[in-house]
Amino acid sequence: MDNWWKEAVIYQIYPRSFLDTTGNGVGDLNGITEKLKYISDLGVDAIWLSPFFTSPMRDMGYDVSDYTSVDPLFGEMHDFERLISIAHENKLKVIIDQVLSHSSDQLEAFRKSKKSKNTDKSDWYVWANAQSDGSPPNNWLSVFGGSAWEWNSEREQYYFHNFLPSQPDFNFHNEEVQNYLLDIVKFWLDKGVDGFRLDTVNYYFHDKKLRDNPKSPKIFTEPPVNPYYLQNQLHAINQDENLEFLSKFRSLLDRYPEKTSVGEVGDSHNAIQIMKKYTSESKLHMAYSFELLGNEFSSTHIKNTLEKFFEGKINNSWPCWSFSNHDVKRHLSRWDKTESDEFAKLSCALLLSLKGTPCLYQGEELGQVETDLEFKELTDPPGIRFWPKSKGRDGCRTPMTWNHKLNHAGFTKGKPWLPVKEKQKNNSVSLQQKSLESVLNFYKEFIAYRKINKNLSKGDQIFIHEKDNILIFTRNFKNSRTSCVFNLNNKRCIYKNIFEDMDIKISNNAEIEKNQIILNNYGFMILEDKKD
């Protein structure tokens, strides 16, 4: 089925934090393989693996020094090949990260590039002369803080880095670079992977003229912790040339049957439009941005985000939606001060009912919450730099909790790379598997329901109500209808019963009494047309 990804549920795995089988405190590929049955039992269709390639780990693997090898921390190539084989036996597709916008400064190509302006790799990265006063070529800033330009004394020029200085950006205007990166993609396709998640997919090209970025159109009530967000990234990212490269990328994928791709659209005030553009007319299969990964959680925001994507002629564009991932605070802690099971179940049902492909983040199915870390426990560069106002991404990356009775919840027999704390231990798999009312078992139930309900996996979406944080919409496919009612409030709400001709299929904290729908805190219900 060529469009399997449209109906799929994807499960993101952060390999460092999934399961350690060696005792070194870091999760590995064999740990993932060991837990494939657990993942399969969830009912998901595909796994997305964050980077496991050889890397100095300055940015936890998003700084690649060898694109076609496995870092010894995670195992060896035969471990990955075994993982793919067993995943496929369990009817799980395997999607892997590809970090194409930048490399590690330890990549051999960068080592050559910085030596001289006259090597075969001189133009593989973005180099520029200092201004007359010695300052960087323009005002571009790094996502991780400070200037996006770093002086190199060997070459006597600045090089461009959107992230850490140890993560120099490739020069995508050089076709040799494009071909080199496409060869890497082909290498993993030949290994049998089923698709790719493309990191910072809108960061590939830069403005050749190196023009200054203007200020952001966003209005800030107070300055952001990171001044990067005060700029409109008009020239550093989001260049039109990206579209041509994505067409080349898609052309390569189309030579292999049933492959897919999902692109991460990073910081941009028009991210939804970029998602649509990048997934139209034989480019990416799917894209996601941070609209539903941010601090705003309201019925109006969700409705506006979905309608904005699907409005007008979209040329088969397709979104991937998620509420949590490895880059943001876990959504239970972000949106619900009580971090309740009721909210965990509501967010599950809501995400899996939206039009688009849902992506879950490991531990989400346990109702896992953000880990509160001390400064001395941090490993994440932006967390260390912007402490204490921003604690970085470590809090959502702490290890999976498998067994509450074991040290470090069964993640490792050694010292974990990030700590496992009691609050997270209390959400362990071992506790939830035994309880029919657990968040884990609710995820299994709803994923299974989504598989048999073509309205949710294939249907159009029509919003009926979004006021007062009560969100109601229908999903319609052919002559069938499913209605979804969500109370996004942590209090009781009552709504008129407009569903007398429908039966409740799944509900939590909600009921119908005569002409009223009673929605207790974070209550919701899924209804279907009554059968004749």
Secondary structure, 3 states (H helix, E strand, C coil): CCCHHHHCCEEEECHHHCCCCCCCCCCCHHHHHHCHHHHHHHCCCEEEECCCEECCCCCCCCCCCEEEEECCCCCCHHHHHHHHHHHHHCCCEEEEEECCCECCCCCHHHHHHHHCCCCCCCCCECEECCCCCCCCCCCCECCCCCECEEEECCCCEEEECCCCCCCCEECCCCHHHHHHHHHHHHHHHHCCCCEEEECCHHHCCCCCCCCCCCECCCCCCCCCCCHHHHECCCCCCCCCHHHHHHHHHHHHHCCCCCCEEEEECCCCCCHHHHHHHHCCCCCCCEEECCCCCCCCCCHHHHHHHHHHHHCCCCCCCCEEECCCCCCCCCHHHHHCCCCCHHHHHHHHHHHCCCCCEEEEECCHHHCCCCCCCCHHHCCCHHHHHHCCCCCCCHHHCCCCCCCCCCHHHHCCCCCCCCCCCHHHHCCCHHHHCCCCCCHHHHHHHHHHHHHHCHHHHHCEEEEEECHHHEEEEEEEECCEEEEEEEECCCCCEEEECCCCCEEEEEEEEEEEECCEEEEEEEEEEEEEECCC
